Amino acid sequence: MKTLKITLIFCLISIFSFAEVSKDQKAALVDLYNATNGDSWSQSWDLDQPVSKWHGLTIEDDNVVAINLSFNGLKGNLPESISKLSHLKILNLSFNKLSGELPSSLVRMISLEELKLFSNIFSGRIPADIGDLSNLKSLELFNNDFSGEIPASIGSLIHLENLILSSNQLIGTLPSNLSSLKSLKVLSVFDNQLLGIIPSSIGGLANLEELVLSNNAFYGDIPNELAQLTNLKTLLLGQNQFKGNFAALKDKLPNIVDFDLDEVNRKGALATLDAEEEDDN
């Protein structure tokens, strides 16, 4: 009897040690491998080995919860079947050569908390219903060729902390409902073709630490509400057509470290200060 119990214990240990993900999840991983030239990856997968041994995967409770294949030589398109990885929380495919449009099925991956696809050559529009990824905390799509407007549905991502869309071909204005992102710490959209004014409602993003709008076509007065962003450490506004007393704004931001001014605006701010000093005298 004792021997039988020991045997059963070892069998159970063996089963749990070699537990594998579901067939659907494994098939989705194989599709990703095949669609992105897996044989040529820097660290390739041996498809004959258990999934748990494949590079860049984190598996919990027999589910793939994280994929980190950055700097790994992926080349090709993301397959629609990637949505079968329904338990995935982190997808990091940065610094590769992935191209084409994002698969429409991506927005069904509602467990995603981090989507990091930066430094690839993705194109097309950011999915209009990206806001369906309700658990997303970090959306990092910078340094690609995304075009079109920033989807208004991003304003539904109430848990979002990092929104980094810089160095793309985005057009249009900042969605007015970005003010709904109360957890946002980083908002970076520099080096696009965005225009319009900064909505005054942005002053309600109390947790914002970085606001980077440089190298676009924004214009108009800097809203006084920016002075409410007392946690702001980085404010980069250069290469736009903003107006206002930048120096006075900087004085109202106690934690500011990086502050960018255009040469024209810097001269304007200095002229304003000189005029104020003359009035004081």
C-alpha positions in Angstrom: 0.0 0.0 0.0 2.8 2.4 0.9 4.6 1.6 -2.3 1.4 2.3 -4.3 0.9 5.7 -2.6 4.5 6.7 -3.4 4.0 5.6 -7.0 0.8 7.7 -7.3 2.6 10.7 -5.9 5.4 10.4 -8.4 2.8 10.0 -11.2 1.1 13.2 -10.1 4.3 15.1 -9.9 5.2 13.9 -13.4 1.9 15.0 -14.8 2.1 18.5 -13.3 5.8 18.9 -14.3 5.0 18.2 -18.0 1.6 19.9 -18.1 1.2 21.7 -21.4 -0.9 24.5 -22.7 -4.2 23.9 -24.6 -4.1 22.8 -28.3 -5.6 26.2 -29.3 -2.9 28.1 -27.5 -0.1 25.9 -28.9 -1.6 26.2 -32.4 -1.6 30.0 -32.0 2.0 30.0 -31.0 2.9 27.9 -34.0 1.0 30.3 -36.3 3.0 33.2 -34.8 6.2 31.2 -35.4 5.4 30.4 -39.0 4.0 33.9 -39.8 7.2 35.6 -38.5 9.9 33.5 -40.1 10.5 31.6 -36.9 13.3 29.4 -38.3 15.4 32.6 -38.7 14.7 34.1 -35.2 17.8 34.9 -33.1 16.5 32.5 -30.5 14.2 30.1 -32.3 11.7 27.5 -31.0 12.2 23.8 -31.2 8.6 22.9 -32.0 9.3 19.3 -31.0 10.1 20.4 -27.5 7.4 21.2 -24.9 6.0 24.7 -25.1 7.3 25.4 -21.6 10.8 25.2 -23.1 10.2 27.7 -25.9 12.1 31.0 -25.5 10.3 34.1 -24.3 7.2 32.5 -22.9 5.8 32.7 -19.4 3.3 30.0 -18.5 1.1 29.9 -15.5 -1.6 27.3 -14.7 -1.1 25.8 -18.2 -1.8 29.1 -19.9 0.6 31.4 -21.8 0.4 34.7 -19.9 3.4 36.6 -21.3 5.4 36.6 -24.6 8.6 38.6 -24.8 10.3 38.2 -28.1 12.0 41.6 -28.4 15.2 41.9 -30.4 14.6 38.4 -31.8 14.5 38.9 -35.6 10.8 38.4 -36.1 9.8 39.4 -39.7 6.3 39.2 -41.2 2.8 39.8 -40.0 0.9 39.0 -36.8 -1.6 36.2 -37.5 -5.3 36.6 -36.7 -5.1 33.5 -34.5 -3.0 35.3 -31.9 -6.3 36.1 -30.2 -6.5 32.4 -29.1 -3.9 33.3 -26.5 -6.8 34.5 -24.4 -5.0 34.5 -21.1 -2.1 36.7 -22.4 -1.3 39.6 -20.2 2.0 40.8 -21.8 2.8 40.9 -25.5 6.2 42.4 -26.2 7.4 42.1 -29.8 9.5 45.3 -29.8 12.6 45.9 -31.9 11.8 43.5 -34.7 10.8 43.8 -38.4 7.1 43.1 -38.1 4.9 44.8 -40.7 1.4 45.1 -42.1 -1.7 46.0 -40.2 -2.6 44.8 -36.7 -4.9 41.8 -36.8 -8.5 42.8 -36.1 -8.7 39.9 -33.6 -6.2 41.7 -31.4 -8.9 43.7 -29.6 -10.4 40.4 -28.3 -7.4 39.8 -26.1 -9.1 41.4 -23.1 -6.6 40.0 -20.6 -3.8 42.1 -22.1 -2.2 44.6 -19.7 0.9 45.5 -21.7 1.0 45.8 -25.5 4.5 46.7 -26.7 5.0 46.7 -30.4 7.3 49.6 -30.8 10.3 49.8 -33.2 8.8 47.7 -36.0 7.3 48.7 -39.3 3.6 48.2 -38.6 1.3 50.2 -40.8 -2.4 51.0 -41.2 -4.7 52.4 -38.6 -4.6 51.7 -34.9 -7.8 49.5 -34.4 -10.8 51.8 -33.8 -12.0 49.5 -31.0 -8.7 49.3 -29.2 -10.6 50.6 -26.2 -12.1 47.0 -25.8 -8.8 46.0 -24.2 -10.2 47.2 -20.9 -7.3 45.9 -18.7 -4.6 47.6 -20.7 -2.0 49.5 -18.6 0.6 50.2 -21.2 0.1 50.8 -25.0 3.4 51.4 -26.7 3.3 51.6 -30.5 5.9 54.2 -31.2 8.5 54.1 -34.0 6.2 52.4 -36.6 4.2 53.6 -39.6 0.7 53.8 -38.1 -1.5 56.3 -39.9 -5.0 57.8 -39.4 -6.4 59.4 -36.3 -5.9 58.3 -32.7 -9.0 56.3 -31.9 -11.4 57.9 -29.5 -12.0 54.6 -27.9 -8.6 54.9 -26.2 -10.4 57.2 -23.7 -12.1 54.0 -22.4 -8.8 52.5 -21.2 -9.3 53.7 -17.6 -6.4 51.7 -16.3 -3.9 53.0 -18.8 -0.6 54.4 -17.4 1.6 54.6 -20.5 0.3 55.8 -23.9 3.3 56.2 -26.3 2.4 56.7 -29.9 5.4 58.8 -31.0 7.2 58.6 -34.4 4.3 57.4 -36.6 2.2 59.1 -39.3 -0.8 59.9 -37.1 -3.0 62.8 -38.0 -5.9 64.7 -36.5 -6.3 66.1 -33.0 -5.9 64.7 -29.5 -9.1 62.9 -28.5 -10.9 65.1 -26.0 -11.7 62.1 -23.8 -8.1 61.5 -23.0 -9.0 63.4 -19.8 -10.8 60.2 -18.7 -7.4 58.4 -18.3 -7.0 59.3 -14.7 -4.2 56.7 -14.2 -2.1 58.0 -17.0 1.6 58.8 -16.2 3.1 59.1 -19.7 1.5 60.6 -22.8 3.9 60.8 -25.7 2.9 61.6 -29.3 5.9 63.5 -30.6 7.0 63.3 -34.3 3.6 62.8 -35.9 1.3 65.1 -38.0 -1.1 65.9 -35.2 -2.7 69.4 -34.9 -5.1 71.5 -33.0 -5.0 72.9 -29.4 -4.2 71.1 -26.2 -7.6 70.5 -24.6 -7.7 72.3 -21.2 -9.2 69.1 -19.7 -5.7 67.6 -19.9 -5.1 69.4 -16.6 -7.2 66.8 -14.9 -4.6 64.1 -15.4 -3.2 64.5 -12.0 -0.8 61.5 -12.2 0.8 62.6 -15.4 4.6 62.7 -15.2 5.6 63.0 -18.9 3.8 65.0 -21.6 5.6 64.9 -24.9 4.0 66.7 -27.9 7.0 67.9 -29.8 7.3 68.0 -33.6 3.7 68.1 -34.6 1.4 70.9 -35.8 -0.2 71.9 -32.5 -1.0 75.6 -32.0 -2.8 78.0 -29.8 -2.3 79.1 -26.2 -0.8 76.8 -23.7 -3.7 76.1 -21.3 -3.3 77.4 -17.8 -4.6 74.1 -16.6 -1.2 72.5 -17.3 0.0 74.2 -14.1 -2.3 71.7 -12.3 0.0 68.8 -13.3 2.2 69.0 -10.2 3.6 65.5 -10.8 5.0 66.5 -14.2 8.7 65.9 -14.7 8.9 66.1 -18.5 7.1 68.7 -20.7 8.3 68.8 -24.3 6.4 71.1 -26.6 8.9 72.2 -29.2 8.5 72.3 -33.0 4.8 73.3 -32.7 3.1 76.7 -32.9 2.2 77.2 -29.3 1.9 80.6 -27.6 2.1 81.6 -24.0 4.4 82.5 -21.2 6.4 79.3 -20.9 8.8 80.6 -18.3 5.9 81.4 -16.0 4.4 77.9 -16.6 7.7 76.2 -15.7 7.8 78.2 -12.5 4.5 76.7 -11.5 5.6 73.1 -12.1 7.7 72.2 -9.0 9.0 68.8 -10.2 9.8 69.7 -13.8 13.2 68.3 -15.0 13.0 68.3 -18.8 11.3 71.3 -20.4 11.5 72.0 -24.1 11.0 75.4 -25.8 11.2 76.4 -29.5 13.7 79.2 -30.1 10.9 81.5 -31.2 8.8 80.8 -28.1 11.9 81.1 -25.9 12.5 84.6 -27.2 8.9 85.4 -26.6 9.1 84.2 -23.1 12.2 86.2 -22.5 10.6 89.3 -24.0 7.6 88.8 -21.6 9.9 88.5 -18.6 11.8 91.7 -19.7 8.6 93.6 -20.0 7.5 92.4 -16.6 10.8 93.5 -15.1 10.5 97.0 -16.7 7.0 97.3 -15.2 8.3 96.4 -11.8 11.0 99.1 -12.1 
